[in-house]
Amino acid sequence: SGREARVAIETPPVDRGRGGGGGTKEDQERDKHQLKSSRTPQQLDAVLSNIRAEGRGPDVYHISMAVSLIARMRGPGGGWKGAVWLLQSASAKYNVEPNVVTFSTAISACEKGRQWKRALELLREMQGRGL
């Protein structure tokens, strides 16, 4: 009879990385505080691993924040090298795909570390991913 059936399909809201990972608002605030309180790359990794162990992420918001924080850390594992390492390991280690913010933060860390070649490589990688 030519009539099309109309079916309402509900789609979950898209997480744009603004609000943090899963869990309650209190969980999200605690995660944010613990990340910001981390003083070493190892402490950041421990916080991210704890979030994962509790089944609440981490998500791209957590990873982007951690890349920014590690980029500002001095000493072993910090600075531009730490930022690039976290960016590149986020997918395998935390099952999180970096977004434009994550890449831009790592690129900025490379710029500050005068690693122009590495910054350009990350920019090409970002473009290759369609970001």
All heavy atoms as an XYZ file, in Angstrom:
1000
protein
N       0.822     -1.204      0.000
C       0.000      0.000      0.000
C       0.855      1.252      0.000
O       0.329      2.339      0.112
C      -0.971     -0.020      1.177
O      -0.261     -0.063      2.387
N       2.157      1.139     -0.051
C       3.029      2.287     -0.226
C       3.268      3.136      1.007
O       4.003      4.102      0.940
N       2.603      2.848      2.091
C       2.813      3.651      3.300
C       4.031      3.131      4.048
O       4.220      1.933      4.192
C       1.591      3.584      4.207
C       0.442      4.355      3.623
C      -0.817      4.305      4.416
N      -0.615      4.202      5.852
C      -1.596      4.080      6.710
N      -2.823      4.040      6.298
N      -1.350      3.997      7.996
N       4.845      4.058      4.508
C       6.042      3.687      5.261
C       5.733      3.691      6.749
O       5.037      4.562      7.232
C       7.168      4.677      4.988
C       7.670      4.647      3.576
C       8.762      5.661      3.340
O       9.432      6.066      4.311
O       8.943      6.033      2.188
N       6.243      2.693      7.412
C       6.084      2.659      8.865
C       7.071      3.637      9.475
O       8.225      3.711      9.079
C       6.347      1.250      9.385
N       6.621      4.412     10.408
C       7.488      5.353     11.106
C       7.815      4.799     12.474
O       6.925      4.476     13.242
C       6.833      6.717     11.210
C       6.638      7.339      9.866
C       6.043      8.703      9.997
N       5.756      9.184      8.667
C       6.004     10.403      8.262
N       6.527     11.264      9.087
N       5.716     10.768      7.058
N       9.082      4.725     12.742
C       9.542      4.183     14.013
C      10.358      5.259     14.702
O      11.273      5.833     14.110
C      10.410      2.925     13.795
C      10.928      2.398     15.122
C       9.634      1.865     13.046
N      10.005      5.517     15.945
C      10.773      6.488     16.726
C      11.998      5.774     17.289
O      11.881      4.729     17.921
C       9.919      7.057     17.851
N      13.145      6.334     17.011
C      14.379      5.757     17.511
C      15.001      6.748     18.478
O      15.251      7.891     18.119
C      15.368      5.464     16.361
C      14.730      4.477     15.386
C      16.679      4.943     16.901
C      15.550      4.241     14.156
N      15.220      6.287     19.692
C      15.871      7.141     20.676
C      17.362      6.907     20.613
O      17.819      5.769     20.588
C      15.368      6.832     22.080
C      14.004      7.399     22.344
C      13.644      7.297     23.802
O      14.524      7.479     24.659
O      12.470      7.050     24.076
N      18.086      7.977     20.575
C      19.541      7.861     20.600
C      20.044      8.512     21.869
O      19.506      9.529     22.311
C      20.180      8.554     19.377
O      19.766      9.913     19.349
C      19.769      7.876     18.090
N      21.067      7.917     22.450
C      21.613      8.518     23.670
C      22.274      9.841     23.350
O      22.728     10.060     22.222
C      22.642      7.485     24.152
C      22.979      6.691     22.946
C      21.772      6.728     22.055
N      22.315     10.741     24.319
C      22.972     12.019     24.074
C      24.461     11.816     23.793
O      25.079     10.893     24.311
C      22.766     12.805     25.373
C      22.416     11.782     26.393
C      21.819     10.626     25.673
N      25.004     12.667     22.968
C      26.415     12.590     22.623
C      27.221     13.233     23.731
O      26.931     14.343     24.158
C      26.675     13.319     21.283
C      28.154     13.351     20.975
C      25.899     12.656     20.169
N      28.246     12.511     24.212
C      29.145     13.069     25.210
C      30.180     13.908     24.480
O      30.996     13.382     23.749
C      29.822     11.955     26.011
C      30.822     12.493     27.023
O      30.909     13.719     27.198
O      31.509     11.673     27.641
N      30.127     15.197     24.663
C      31.052     16.087     23.988
C      32.283     16.388     24.847
O      33.038     17.283     24.566
C      30.344     17.377     23.623
C      29.146     17.128     22.718
C      28.883     18.288     21.824
N      27.627     18.236     21.112
C      27.282     17.360     20.198
N      28.070     16.385     19.881
N      26.126     17.420     19.591
N      32.456     15.609     25.899
C      33.661     15.752     26.697
C      33.646     16.930     27.655
O      34.663     17.313     28.175
N      32.481     17.532     27.882
C      32.428     18.709     28.745
C      32.252     18.360     30.211
O      32.726     19.063     31.072
C      31.267     19.609     28.329
C      31.511     20.276     27.028
C      30.426     21.305     26.768
N      30.322     21.479     25.327
C      29.254     21.209     24.614
N      28.164     20.767     25.178
N      29.255     21.390     23.322
N      31.524     17.299     30.490
C      31.126     17.082     31.863
C      31.897     16.052     32.642
O      31.651     15.845     33.803
N      32.832     15.397     32.036
C      33.566     14.371     32.753
C      32.954     13.011     32.534
O      32.034     12.837     31.746
N      33.469     12.017     33.228
C      33.082     10.642     32.997
C      31.792     10.264     33.677
O      31.015     11.099     34.101
N      31.593      8.949     33.777
C      30.384      8.432     34.373
C      30.376      8.632     35.873
O      31.268      9.211     36.458
N      29.332      8.089     36.476
C      29.213      8.216     37.924
C      28.416      9.444     38.296
O      27.887     10.164     37.460
N      28.332      9.677     39.562
C      27.561     10.805     40.071
C      28.338     12.107     39.874
O      29.535     12.100     39.576
C      27.289     10.619     41.574
O      28.541     10.673     42.269
C      26.581      9.300     41.851
N      27.677     13.204     40.100
C      28.348     14.502     40.035
C      29.481     14.561     41.065
O      30.531     15.126     40.786
C      27.335     15.614     40.273
C      27.910     16.990     40.058
C      26.802     17.971     39.723
C      27.332     19.339     39.428
N      27.899     19.472     38.108
N      29.255     13.941     42.218
C      30.294     13.895     43.246
C      31.520     13.114     42.752
O      32.653     13.506     42.995
C      29.763     13.276     44.546
C      28.754     14.144     45.267
C      27.339     14.051     44.673
O      27.019     13.075     43.938
O      26.551     14.975     44.925
N      31.265     11.984     42.041
C      32.365     11.205     41.465
C      33.165     12.062     40.485
O      34.396     12.058     40.496
C      31.845      9.976     40.704
C      31.281      8.900     41.599
O      31.691      8.823     42.775
O      30.429      8.133     41.113
N      32.456     12.781     39.641
C      33.113     13.613     38.639
C      33.954     14.710     39.288
O      35.080     14.968     38.865
C      32.078     14.217     37.699
C      31.397     13.177     36.833
C      30.225     13.737     36.055
O      30.069     14.955     35.946
N      29.408     12.864     35.504
N      33.429     15.334     40.322
C      34.181     16.375     41.025
C      35.409     15.791     41.724
O      36.477     16.388     41.726
C      33.281     17.113     42.028
C      32.277     18.032     41.370
C      32.917     19.117     40.514
O      33.907     19.734     40.959
O      32.434     19.340     39.395
N      35.241     14.609     42.322
C      36.368     13.951     42.975
C      37.459     13.600     41.954
O      38.644     13.827     42.194
C      35.910     12.687     43.708
C      37.046     12.048     44.519
C      36.646     10.743     45.174
N      36.545      9.721     44.136
C      35.495      8.910     43.967
N      34.470      8.976     44.760
N      35.487      8.015     42.997
N      37.039     13.070     40.797
C      38.001     12.731     39.741
C      38.780     13.968     39.310
O      40.010     13.936     39.205
C      37.282     12.153     38.514
C      36.595     10.836     38.786
O      36.911     10.174     39.799
O      35.718     10.475     37.971
N      38.071     15.048     39.078
C      38.696     16.301     38.656
C      39.700     16.783     39.707
O      40.831     17.153     39.385
C      37.600     17.343     38.421
C      38.057     18.647     37.861
C      36.821     19.503     37.591
C      37.156     20.920     37.302
N      35.976     21.737     37.063
N      39.295     16.746     40.963
C      40.177     17.182     42.064
C      41.413     16.291     42.153
O      42.534     16.781     42.309
C      39.414     17.174     43.385
C      40.276     17.483     44.565
N      40.722     18.754     44.844
C      40.800     16.668     45.515
C      41.492     18.711     45.921
N      41.542     17.461     46.350
N      41.215     14.978     42.061
C      42.350     14.059     42.162
C      43.315     14.234     40.991
O      44.535     14.173     41.184
C      41.867     12.616     42.249
C      41.237     12.296     43.589
C      40.725     10.869     43.659
O      40.519     10.201     42.653
N      40.497     10.401     44.877
N      42.785     14.452     39.800
C      43.669     14.687     38.652
C      44.473     15.964     38.866
O      45.691     15.969     38.700
C      42.858     14.778     37.351
C      42.340     13.457     36.792
C      41.329     13.710     35.681
C      43.481     12.587     36.293
N      43.790     17.037     39.265
C      44.481     18.311     39.462
C      45.482     18.261     40.619
O      46.447     19.014     40.636
C      43.469     19.433     39.701
C      42.739     19.846     38.452
C      41.818     21.007     38.734
C      41.227     21.550     37.458
N      40.404     22.736     37.697
N      45.244     17.380     41.580
C      46.143     17.266     42.729
C      47.376     16.406     42.440
O      48.308     16.380     43.234
C      45.394     16.667     43.920
O      44.351     17.528     44.313
N      47.359     15.704     41.328
C      48.486     14.831     40.982
C      49.725     15.675     40.698
O      49.662     16.688     40.022
C      48.142     13.998     39.746
O      47.046     13.153     40.007
N      50.842     15.230     41.244
C      52.103     15.963     41.091
C      53.102     15.258     40.190
O      54.118     15.828     39.825
C      52.748     16.203     42.463
C      51.896     17.062     43.375
C      51.846     18.494     42.854
N      50.893     19.282     43.611
C      49.813     19.848     43.068
N      49.559     19.728     41.807
N      48.996     20.556     43.814
N      52.814     13.987     39.856
C      53.709     13.228     38.993
C      52.885     12.489     37.935
O      51.687     12.243     38.137
C      54.509     12.173     39.793
O      53.596     11.184     40.297
C      55.294     12.809     40.939
N      53.519     12.124     36.836
C      52.812     11.316     35.834
C      52.281     10.003     36.409
O      51.204      9.549     36.039
C      53.881     11.067     34.765
C      54.800     12.240     34.877
C      54.849     12.535     36.355
N      53.023      9.424     37.356
C      52.589      8.174     37.970
C      51.303      8.374     38.778
O      50.430      7.499     38.788
C      53.701      7.608     38.876
C      54.943      7.188     38.122
C      55.855      8.354     37.711
O      55.712      9.488     38.193
N      56.777      8.085     36.804
N      51.185      9.514     39.454
C      49.957      9.799     40.196
C      48.780      9.985     39.240
O      47.675      9.506     39.514
C      50.136     11.032     41.078
C      51.026     10.806     42.269
C      51.290     12.081     43.061
O      51.085     13.197     42.582
N      51.763     11.910     44.289
N      49.018     10.677     38.123
C      47.950     10.835     37.121
C      47.493      9.473     36.613
O      46.294      9.211     36.501
C      48.440     11.668     35.937
C      48.405     13.174     36.075
C      49.076     13.835     34.872
C      46.989     13.678     36.224
N      48.455      8.616     36.303
C      48.125      7.276     35.810
C      47.326      6.502     36.850
O      46.369      5.802     36.510
C      49.406      6.523     35.440
C      49.103      5.162     34.863
O      48.385      5.086     33.837
O      49.564      4.162     35.443
N      47.693      6.637     38.115
C      46.969      5.941     39.184
C      45.524      6.422     39.277
O      44.607      5.610     39.452
C      47.680      6.135     40.523
N      45.309      7.723     39.140
C      43.941      8.259     39.185
C      43.136      7.738     38.000
O      42.001      7.268     38.161
C      43.944      9.810     39.210
C      42.527     10.357     39.080
C      44.602     10.325     40.486
N      43.708      7.803     36.794
C      43.007      7.312     35.602
C      42.714      5.818     35.715
O      41.616      5.366     35.354
C      43.826      7.606     34.347
C      43.991      9.087     33.996
C      45.016      9.261     32.873
C      42.665      9.724     33.621
N      43.664      5.056     36.236
C      43.470      3.611     36.411
C      42.372      3.329     37.432
O      41.581      2.393     37.264
C      44.776      2.949     36.842
O      45.728      3.040     35.798
N      42.298      4.137     38.481
C      41.256      3.981     39.494
C      39.877      4.274     38.899
O      38.916      3.553     39.178
C      41.531      4.897     40.683
C      40.561      4.668     41.815
O      40.364      3.543     42.245
N      39.952      5.729     42.295
N      39.791      5.312     38.087
C      38.520      5.642     37.432
C      38.074      4.460     36.569
O      36.912      4.057     36.587
C      38.656      6.928     36.592
C      38.891      8.137     37.500
C      37.426      7.142     35.713
C      39.328      9.398     36.776
N      39.031      3.877     35.829
C      38.723      2.717     34.981
C      38.290      1.532     35.836
O      37.314      0.857     35.516
C      39.936      2.358     34.127
C      39.666      1.195     33.177
C      40.865      0.796     32.372
N      41.912      0.371     33.295
C      43.203      0.507     33.073
N      43.631      1.060     31.967
N      44.092      0.092     33.953
N      39.009      1.277     36.933
C      38.695      0.139     37.806
C      37.292      0.262     38.404
O      36.627     -0.747     38.642
C      39.733      0.025     38.918
N      36.848      1.489     38.628
C      35.506      1.714     39.184
C      34.428      1.683     38.106
O      33.254      1.864     38.400
C      35.476      3.049     39.927
C      36.298      3.030     41.212
C      36.286      4.355     41.951
O      35.533      5.274     41.550
O      37.039      4.482     42.927
N      34.820      1.468     36.843
C      33.857      1.338     35.752
C      33.222      2.649     35.319
O      32.129      2.653     34.760
N      33.908      3.757     35.550
C      33.339      5.066     35.225
C      34.105      5.778     34.127
O      33.962      6.974     33.939
C      33.318      5.959     36.472
C      32.492      5.431     37.602
C      32.442      6.355     38.798
N      33.716      6.425     39.511
C      34.574      7.447     39.410
N      34.310      8.481     38.684
N      35.708      7.412     40.078
N      34.903      5.082     33.395
C      35.705      5.760     32.364
C      37.122      5.250     32.446
O      37.331      4.088     32.759
N      38.087      6.073     32.250
C      38.005      7.507     31.982
C      37.452      7.790     30.587
O      37.376      6.897     29.753
C      39.460      7.971     32.105
C      40.268      6.776     31.749
C      39.468      5.589     32.230
N      37.071      9.044     30.378
C      36.587      9.452     29.074
C      37.532     10.507     28.501
O      38.569     10.810     29.088
C      35.144      9.952     29.149
C      34.970     11.196     29.981
O      35.976     11.830     30.375
O      33.818     11.571     30.246
N      37.158     11.060     27.359
C      38.041     12.012     26.679
C      38.262     13.273     27.515
O      39.319     13.900     27.435
C      37.520     12.331     25.256
C      36.258     13.184     25.296
C      38.598     12.963     24.407
N      37.297     13.627     28.342
C      37.458     14.777     29.245
C      38.601     14.525     30.220
O      39.471     15.370     30.413
C      36.139     15.012     29.989
C      36.206     16.095     31.039
C      36.059     17.426     30.685
C      36.402     15.778     32.378
C      36.118     18.424     31.651
C      36.451     16.757     33.346
C      36.309     18.076     32.977
O      36.373     19.062     33.929
N      38.615     13.340     30.855
C      39.683     12.992     31.791
C      41.043     12.969     31.088
O      42.027     13.496     31.611
C      39.452     11.599     32.393
C      38.270     11.488     33.284
N      37.179     10.718     32.956
C      38.002     12.028     34.493
C      36.290     10.787     33.935
N      36.758     11.582     34.879
N      41.086     12.336     29.919
C      42.357     12.200     29.198
C      42.874     13.568     28.770
O      44.061     13.865     28.916
C      42.211     11.250     27.999
C      41.816      9.839     28.470
C      43.489     11.222     27.164
C      42.803      9.168     29.403
N      41.999     14.413     28.257
C      42.430     15.750     27.840
C      42.962     16.545     29.016
O      43.984     17.230     28.908
C      41.272     16.500     27.166
O      40.901     15.855     25.970
N      42.282     16.444     30.157
C      42.752     17.142     31.355
C      44.110     16.595     31.775
O      45.022     17.358     32.110
C      41.749     16.989     32.503
C      42.218     17.669     33.782
S      41.102     17.381     35.172
C      39.825     18.550     34.774
N      44.270     15.281     31.739
C      45.529     14.663     32.146
C      46.667     15.046     31.197
O      47.784     15.295     31.646
C      45.376     13.149     32.217
N      46.387     15.127     29.895
C      47.415     15.551     28.932
C      47.857     16.975     29.254
O      49.054     17.283     29.256
C      46.913     15.432     27.470
C      47.848     16.139     26.495
C      46.758     13.975     27.074
N      46.916     17.833     29.550
C      47.236     19.215     29.902
C      48.083     19.276     31.179
O      49.066     20.019     31.239
C      45.942     20.012     30.098
O      46.216     21.316     30.529
N      47.693     18.491     32.181
C      48.425     18.501     33.454
C      49.829     17.927     33.304
O      50.791     18.495     33.820
C      47.635     17.723     34.510
C      46.319     18.363     34.947
C      45.477     17.369     35.727
C      46.573     19.620     35.763
N      49.950     16.824     32.593
C      51.263     16.196     32.445
C      52.195     17.081     31.616
O      53.401     17.105     31.844
C      51.133     14.774     31.847
C      52.354     13.926     32.196
C      50.939     14.800     30.355
C      52.179     12.452     31.861
N      51.637     17.843     30.698
C      52.448     18.747     29.872
C      53.139     19.808     30.727
O      54.229     20.269     30.392
C      51.584     19.413     28.809
N      52.502     20.167     31.846
C      53.064     21.200     32.725
C      54.013     20.646     33.780
O      54.646     21.415     34.496
C      51.933     21.960     33.407
C      51.177     22.849     32.429
C      50.127     23.648     33.136
N      48.840     23.095     32.721
C      47.742     23.110     33.435
N      47.743     23.654     34.620
N      46.637     22.606     32.975
N      54.092     19.337     33.879
C      54.956     18.724     34.887
C      56.405     18.714     34.419
O      56.682     18.508     33.243
C      54.507     17.289     35.175
C      53.198     17.202     35.877
S      52.731     15.466     36.132
C      51.172     15.687     36.971
N      57.286     18.930     35.346
C      58.720     18.865     35.055
C      59.257     17.561     35.598
O      58.689     16.972     36.506
C      59.450     20.053     35.692
C      58.948     21.395     35.201
C      59.237     21.565     33.695
N      58.427     22.635     33.136
C      57.585     22.471     32.117
N      57.412     21.305     31.569
N      56.916     23.485     31.644
N      60.360     17.124     35.059
C      60.966     15.889     35.540
C      60.604     14.715     34.661
O      59.925     14.859     33.645
N      61.036     13.535     35.049
C      60.831     12.329     34.246
C      59.352     12.058     33.973
O      58.532     12.096     34.883
C      61.424     11.213     35.108
C      62.329     11.898     36.079
C      61.761     13.271     36.284
N      59.033     11.822     32.724
C      57.670     11.483     32.338
C      56.757     12.663     32.122
O      55.619     12.499     31.702
N      57.230     13.869     32.393
C      56.393     15.052     32.232
C      56.758     15.836     30.991
O      57.544     15.400     30.154
N      56.164     17.012     30.864
C      56.437     17.878     29.731
C      55.858     17.347     28.438
O      54.912     16.564     28.436
N      56.440     17.780     27.329
C      55.898     17.405     26.024
C      55.964     15.901     25.786
O      55.044     15.331     25.188
C      56.597     18.177     24.903
C      58.012     17.752     24.638
C      59.147     18.244     25.211
C      58.428     16.725     23.739
N      60.247     17.593     24.723
C      59.835     16.645     23.809
C      57.757     15.861     22.879
C      60.585     15.752     23.054
C      58.499     14.963     22.122
C      59.893     14.913     22.212
N      57.005     15.237     26.269
C      57.120     13.780     26.061
C      55.973     13.037     26.759
O      55.394     12.114     26.200
C      58.461     13.258     26.572
C      59.627     13.635     25.696
C      60.917     13.048     26.238
C      62.097     13.470     25.398
N      63.368     12.926     25.915
N      55.674     13.436     27.979
C      54.582     12.805     28.715
C      53.236     13.064     28.062
O      52.384     12.171     27.989
N      53.050     14.297     27.578
C      51.781     14.644     26.916
C      51.582     13.802     25.661
O      50.489     13.268     25.428
C      51.763     16.135     26.580
N      52.643     13.664     24.866
C      52.547     12.874     23.634
C      52.339     11.398     23.970
O      51.517     10.716     23.353
C      53.801     13.084     22.752
C      53.820     12.096     21.590
C      53.834     14.518     22.233
N      53.049     10.906     24.988
C      52.882      9.507     25.375
C      51.439      9.226     25.789
O      50.834      8.237     25.351
C      53.826      9.143     26.525
C      53.591      7.740     26.986
C      54.111      6.595     26.457
C      52.706      7.327     28.035
N      53.621      5.498     27.109
C      52.746      5.918     28.093
C      51.890      8.009     28.924
C      52.004      5.183     28.999
C      51.143      7.276     29.841
C      51.210      5.877     29.868
N      50.866     10.089     26.623
C      49.492      9.868     27.080
C      48.513      9.959     25.918
O      47.605      9.133     25.806
C      49.126     10.864     28.181
C      47.749     10.687     28.816
C      47.544      9.263     29.333
C      47.561     11.694     29.940
N      48.701     10.926     25.049
C      47.845     11.045     23.865
C      47.877      9.743     23.063
O      46.835      9.209     22.689
C      48.327     12.212     22.994
C      47.712     12.301     21.601
C      46.325     12.905     21.680
C      48.593     13.115     20.684
N      49.072      9.232     22.817
C      49.209      8.062     21.965
C      48.826      6.750     22.652
O      48.504      5.783     21.980
C      50.625      7.979     21.410
C      50.885      9.138     20.463
C      52.244      9.088     19.804
O      53.211      8.622     20.403
N      52.317      9.580     18.580
N      48.842      6.717     23.965
C      48.485      5.479     24.666
C      47.036      5.468     25.139
O      46.556      4.435     25.612
C      49.424      5.262     25.853
O      49.247      6.284     26.817
N      46.322      6.577     25.005
C      44.953      6.679     25.529
C      44.026      5.619     24.949
O      43.226      5.022     25.673
C      44.382      8.070     25.268
N      44.141      5.370     23.660
C      43.255      4.411     23.018
C      43.498      2.990     23.527
O      42.565      2.305     23.932
C      43.446      4.478     21.502
O      42.578      3.589     20.866
N      44.755      2.572     23.546
C      45.073      1.203     23.962
C      44.927      1.011     25.472
O      44.398     -0.004     25.928
C      46.485      0.846     23.523
N      45.389      1.972     26.236
C      45.422      1.800     27.692
C      44.086      2.090     28.364
O      43.712      1.418     29.324
C      46.505      2.697     28.290
C      46.735      2.441     29.758
C      48.010      3.060     30.262
C      48.230      2.644     31.701
N      49.509      3.047     32.212
N      43.367      3.105     27.870
C      42.131      3.528     28.539
C      40.889      3.403     27.663
O      39.796      3.785     28.070
C      42.267      4.978     29.021
C      43.410      5.174     29.979
C      44.544      5.864     29.598
C      43.363      4.646     31.268
C      45.606      6.042     30.470
C      44.414      4.816     32.148
C      45.540      5.504     31.747
O      46.586      5.669     32.610
N      41.059      2.917     26.433
C      39.945      2.772     25.495
C      39.243      4.107     25.217
O      38.033      4.199     25.162
C      38.939      1.730     26.006
C      38.038      1.230     24.897
O      38.435      1.168     23.743
N      36.810      0.894     25.252
N      40.070      5.153     25.076
C      39.553      6.500     24.816
C      40.204      7.032     23.552
O      41.431      7.031     23.435
C      39.864      7.455     25.993
C      39.455      8.886     25.662
C      39.173      6.985     27.259
N      39.391      7.481     22.622
C      39.911      8.087     21.399
C      40.103      9.587     21.639
O      39.146     10.285     21.976
C      38.963      7.866     20.227
C      38.904      6.425     19.765
C      40.259      5.872     19.339
O      41.023      6.600     18.678
O      40.548      4.711     19.675
N      41.316     10.069     21.468
C      41.569     11.502     21.659
C      40.733     12.343     20.681
O      40.447     11.905     19.572
C      43.055     11.648     21.357
C      43.625     10.281     21.500
C      42.525      9.340     21.120
N      40.376     13.545     21.122
C      39.625     14.453     20.264
C      40.497     15.666     19.913
O      41.700     15.672     20.172
C      38.299     14.856     20.923
C      38.476     15.661     22.194
O      39.572     16.098     22.546
N      37.383     15.877     22.906
N      39.885     16.680     19.334
C      40.616     17.887     18.924
C      41.298     18.540     20.125
O      42.448     18.972     20.035
C      39.663     18.890     18.224
C      40.356     20.212     17.967
C      39.145     18.314     16.918
N      40.607     18.604     21.252
C      41.170     19.230     22.445
C      42.405     18.461     22.907
O      43.438     19.052     23.223
C      40.122     19.311     23.579
C      40.746     19.789     24.884
C      38.975     20.218     23.170
N      42.323     17.141     22.931
C      43.441     16.316     23.379
C      44.657     16.528     22.482
O      45.774     16.742     22.965
C      43.047     14.819     23.376
O      41.728     14.668     23.873
C      44.000     14.012     24.235
N      44.432     16.472     21.172
C      45.536     16.681     20.224
C      46.100     18.090     20.342
O      47.320     18.274     20.360
C      45.071     16.428     18.787
C      45.267     15.018     18.330
C      44.250     14.095     18.446
C      46.470     14.612     17.778
C      44.420     12.784     18.023
C      46.661     13.313     17.355
C      45.629     12.395     17.469
N      45.235     19.083     20.419
C      45.698     20.470     20.493
C      46.545     20.707     21.737
O      47.541     21.431     21.691
C      44.508     21.432     20.493
O      43.806     21.334     19.281
N      46.163     20.075     22.833
C      46.913     20.212     24.073
C      48.308     19.604     23.933
O      49.303     20.200     24.345
C      46.144     19.555     25.236
O      44.853     20.165     25.325
C      46.868     19.731     26.553
N      48.384     18.431     23.323
C      49.687     17.788     23.116
C      50.535     18.588     22.118
O      51.747     18.730     22.309
C      49.499     16.356     22.638
N      49.911     19.118     21.086
C      50.633     19.940     20.104
C      51.192     21.186     20.783
O      52.336     21.577     20.554
C      49.716     20.292     18.916
C      49.465     19.039     18.066
C      50.313     21.415     18.064
C      48.371     19.190     17.029
N      50.402     21.800     21.645
C      50.855     22.977     22.386
C      52.037     22.633     23.287
O      52.991     23.412     23.395
C      49.698     23.540     23.217
O      50.117     24.631     23.983
N      51.996     21.462     23.916
C      53.112     21.028     24.767
C      54.380     20.866     23.930
O      55.474     21.253     24.366
C      52.765     19.719     25.465
N      54.241     20.326     22.721
C      55.397     20.179     21.830
C      55.943     21.548     21.434
O      57.157     21.755     21.392
C      55.016     19.386     20.583
S      54.718     17.640     20.904
N      55.046     22.472     21.164
C      55.465     23.833     20.816
C      56.277     24.446     21.954
O      57.364     24.994     21.727
C      54.236     24.689     20.518
C      54.554     26.145     20.306
C      53.323     27.035     20.373
O      52.206     26.532     20.548
O      53.498     28.254     20.262
N      55.765     24.331     23.168
C      56.470     24.903     24.321
C      57.816     24.234     24.553
O      58.750     24.859     25.048
C      55.595     24.820     25.569
C      54.423     25.778     25.500
C      53.476     25.612     26.655
C      52.296     26.549     26.444
N      51.125     26.148     27.190
N      57.911     22.952     24.179
C      59.170     22.240     24.304
C      60.050     22.385     23.070
O      61.068     21.702     22.961
N      59.641     23.258     22.162
C      60.377     23.507     20.911
C      60.558     22.258     20.073
O      61.585     22.065     19.439
C      61.700     24.184     21.200
C      61.496     25.513     21.902
C      62.797     26.170     22.247
N      62.499     27.215     23.212
C      62.771     28.490     23.025
N      63.347     28.881     21.971
N      62.463     29.370     23.938
N      59.553     21.437     20.093
C      59.549     20.194     19.312
C      58.634     20.371     18.106
O      57.578     19.763     17.999
C      59.096     19.019     20.203
C      59.949     18.807     21.416
C      61.370     18.450     21.054
O      61.626     17.629     20.176
N      62.326     19.080     21.738
N      59.043     21.247     17.201
C      58.207     21.624     16.067
C      57.908     20.447     15.150
O      56.781     20.288     14.677
C      58.859     22.758     15.280
C      59.034     23.962     16.131
C      60.201     24.425     16.677
C      58.006     24.841     16.593
N      59.950     25.538     17.450
C      58.609     25.826     17.410
C      56.623     24.892     16.405
C      57.885     26.842     18.019
C      55.908     25.906     17.009
C      56.542     26.858     17.807
N      58.914     19.614     14.906
C      58.716     18.460     14.031
C      57.644     17.533     14.617
O      56.748     17.074     13.915
C      60.037     17.710     13.842
C      59.944     16.558     12.892
C      61.310     15.902     12.694
C      61.189     14.691     11.786
N      62.444     13.982     11.639
N      57.740     17.279     15.919
C      56.756     16.410     16.579
C      55.370     17.046     16.556
O      54.369     16.358     16.350
C      57.199     16.143     18.024
C      56.421     15.053     18.679
C      56.729     13.715     17.977
N      55.896     12.676     18.503
C      54.886     12.109     17.834
N      54.630     12.445     16.602
N      54.160     11.184     18.402
N      55.303     18.351     16.745
C      54.019     19.057     16.700
C      53.372     18.907     15.323
O      52.167     18.647     15.216
C      54.210     20.530     17.046
N      54.177     19.044     14.281
C      53.648     18.901     12.918
C      53.207     17.466     12.643
O      52.199     17.240     11.961
C      54.683     19.353     11.892
C      54.940     20.858     11.861
C      56.119     21.181     10.945
C      53.697     21.616     11.434
N      53.931     16.490     13.190
C      53.526     15.089     13.040
C      52.163     14.854     13.696
O      51.308     14.162     13.134
C      54.572     14.158     13.659
C      55.865     14.088     12.887
C      56.973     13.348     13.641
O      56.737     12.898     14.798
O      58.070     13.227     13.087
N      51.969     15.422     14.881
C      50.681     15.272     15.568
C      49.562     15.966     14.797
O      48.442     15.450     14.721
C      50.757     15.815     16.993
C      51.595     15.012     17.980
C      51.665     15.728     19.325
C      51.041     13.602     18.154
N      49.865     17.112     14.228
C      48.867     17.818     13.423
C      48.458     16.967     12.225
O      47.268     16.834     11.928
C      49.409     19.175     12.970
C      48.449     20.032     12.162
C      47.189     20.357     12.951
C      49.147     21.326     11.731
N      49.437     16.351     11.554
C      49.105     15.473     10.426
C      48.300     14.264     10.877
O      47.348     13.856     10.205
C      50.394     15.035      9.710
C      50.966     16.101      8.815
C      52.066     15.560      7.907
N      53.287     15.219      8.653
C      54.261     16.079      8.920
N      54.171     17.329      8.508
N      55.320     15.695      9.595
N      48.653     13.698     12.032
C      47.892     12.568     12.562
C      46.453     12.970     12.859
O      45.504     12.246     12.555
C      48.552     12.017     13.823
C      47.845     10.798     14.392
C      48.490     10.255     15.651
O      49.650     10.575     15.948
O      47.788      9.496     16.361
N      46.300     14.135     13.447
C      44.967     14.647     13.773
C      44.142     14.816     12.497
O      42.988     14.390     12.434
C      45.125     15.991     14.497
C      43.864     16.555     15.048
S      44.245     17.996     16.065
C      43.674     19.274     15.002
N      44.752     15.395     11.478
C      44.057     15.593     10.217
C      43.720     14.254      9.564
O      42.645     14.086      8.995
C      44.890     16.459      9.283
C      44.985     17.895      9.760
C      46.008     18.722      8.996
O      46.973     18.189      8.447
N      45.794     20.022      8.972
N      44.642     13.302      9.700
C      44.405     11.968      9.149
C      43.218     11.259      9.800
O      42.558     10.427      9.193
N      42.948     11.620     11.029
C      41.791     11.054     11.756
C      40.504     11.825     11.474
O      39.462     11.506     12.020
C      42.054     11.079     13.260
C      43.129     10.126     13.708
C      43.310     10.229     15.193
N      44.339      9.358     15.698
C      44.253      8.698     16.836
N      43.189      8.829     17.600
N      45.229      7.931     17.232
N      40.627     12.877     10.696
C      39.441     13.667     10.375
C      39.026     14.618     11.479
O      37.883     15.052     11.548
N      39.979     14.967     12.329
C      39.674     15.897     13.438
C      40.038     17.314     13.060
O      40.880     17.575     12.274
C      40.450     15.481     14.699
C      40.120     14.121     15.251
C      41.036     13.792     16.425
C      38.668     14.062     15.700
